[in-house]
Structures are given as structure tokens and as C-alpha cells.
Amino acid sequence: MTSLYRHGILSADAIIAQTEKQRGLLKENLGVDSILIRNGIPLATDIDPPLPTHPSDFSGSGARTQRPGFLWVGSFRRRKRPELFLELARRIPDASFTIIGGGGDDPAYHEEIVREIAALENVDYPGFMKPGDIDRYYSKAYAYVNTSTLEGFPNTYLHSWRYGVPVLTIEIDPDSLIENNGIGACTGDLEGLVSSARRLLDDPEERSSMSSRSIDYVRKNHDIRDKADQYITLFNDLLDRS
């Protein structure tokens, strides 16, 4: 931790944490209290023009008219481990996979990932895209996959859940929200990820239940209008104290 960062934290009039875990770490390592305000996002029904929700052929009715697709979004950094998403694609050849991103801080690693993608027939790579252009991929995904080793609170989760897309992650489950709310799975390792993805494919009714719970969860906990109200309350409180 840099001295400048420590100074900034200790000098702040208020500190906002994204998760209870972050609050605990701030208290443990710096001895400071913080306020929990979870990340917010516009709900799918508030987007103008409205985008399609998850495809009806994933509603649990049985037959699918297209191969179900898994989505991965992020920079090609080693700690994000996009190679594990590609390995998932190798293990489940009857599904489709889309990986969006690029860049990173290691050009050789980036090139290695792009070469691996080119060798897989069931993987689509649109390249790097602006965040606002990715919504149509979120809205059509069967599940979103996270393979990172370190994250705070991934906003990609919110982009997925607002369209009813479950999240499958190896390690990143802030405050155990995924497991506690039944909106995906935290698998622990690659083998668990493969098993969870396969189970979801084999049980479209469970996927549909997860989808409904995901939408309900994000509406109750991450509506950006509610988050704005929380920030306004905090700022007014700080002004009253000044």
C-alpha cells in the first residue's frame, strides 16, 4: 500500500465500500469505518430503447432453437485467466462461447490468447468493444463466466443479472452473493466450472429459475436510482457536519 493511498484513506471525510468484505478489510488494515453502498446499474426496463431479455428458447420449455452461449468479458490479463474460459469451450464443444476484450499489459500473452481463440470453432471473438456496445451480448447469453483471481465487485455481474443471466465464477463471489441468492455458482476450480456449466445446460428449468432470481436480486439491491439516493443522503450528512 502506497503512503499516498494510505494518506487519502485516513484523510477522507467518508469512505464508501462496495462489499462487507471491503468494509472488514478497511477496518482491519487501516482502522477506519466505511459505509456500504453497493454498485448501481440502470435496470433493463429503464434502457431506451429497451434491449431484448434472455432468449425465450432458454425459458425452460425444453427445446432450444440455437446453441446456448457462454460469455466472458474483460482485458486479457493473466490474473483474469481468459485461457480457462477457452478450456471450458474445449470441454463443452456442443455450446457456443463469446469472449470480448483484449489489451492488457502483456502483448505476448494477448497474442497467445488470440491464437488459442482462432483454433476453437465454437468461440466467437468480436474483439475489444465499448461497454455500452456489449449489452446485446449480455442479454442473449445463457450464462456469464468469470475466471479472475482478483476483483472488487465486477460490474459485469450486474450487466448480466439485469438481463437474467446467471454468473458462473471460479473464485469471485463478493459477500457470497451468488451462492446465497442462487443466481449462479462459485465453483472453486476449473473442474467445478465445467461441471456447473454442464449442469446448467442439462437443466434449462434451473437456468430459468436462476434467471428470475437474478433479475429480482438486481432490482432489489442494485437499482441505480436507489444508489443515487444513498449518495445524496451521505453528501447531505457531510455538508451538515461541515
C-alpha positions, 0 to 999 in steps of 0.5 A: 500500500502506497503512503499516498493511498494510505494518506487519502484513506485516513484523510477522507471525510467518508469512505464508501465500500462496495462489499462487507468484505471491503468494509472488514478489510478497511477496518482491519488494515487501516482502522477506519469505518466505511459505509456500504453502498453497493454498485448501481446499474440502470435496470433493463426496463429503464434502457431506451430503447429497451434491449431484448431479455434472455432468449425465450428458447432458454425459458425452460420449455425444453427445446432450444432453437440455437446453441446456448452461449457462454460469455466472458468479458474483460482485458486479457490479463493473466490474473483474469485467466481468459485461457480457462474460459477457452478450456471450458469451450474445449470441454463443452464443444456442443455450446457456443462461447463469446469472449470480448476484450483484449489489451492488457499489459502483456502483448505476448500473452494477448497474442497467445490468447488470440491464437488459442481463440482462432483454433476453437470453432465454437468461440466467437471473438468480436474483439475489444468493444465499448461497454455500452456496445456489449449489452446485446451480448449480455442479454442473449447469453445463457450464462456469464463466466468469470475466471479472475483471481482478483476483483472488487465487485465486477460490474459485469455481474450486474450487466448480466443479472439485469438481463437474467443471466446467471454468473458462473465464477471460479473464485469471485463471489463478493459477500457470497452473493451468488451462492446465497441468492442462487443466481449462479455458482462459485465453483472453486476450480476449473473442474467445478466450472465445467461441471456447473456449466454442464449442469446448467445446460442439462437443466434449462428449468434451473437456468430459468429459475436462476434467471428470475432470481437474478433479475429480482436480486438486481432490482432489489439491491442494485437499482441505480436510482436507489444508489443515487439516493444513498449518495445524496443522503451521505453528501447531505450528512457531510455538508451538515457536519461541515 
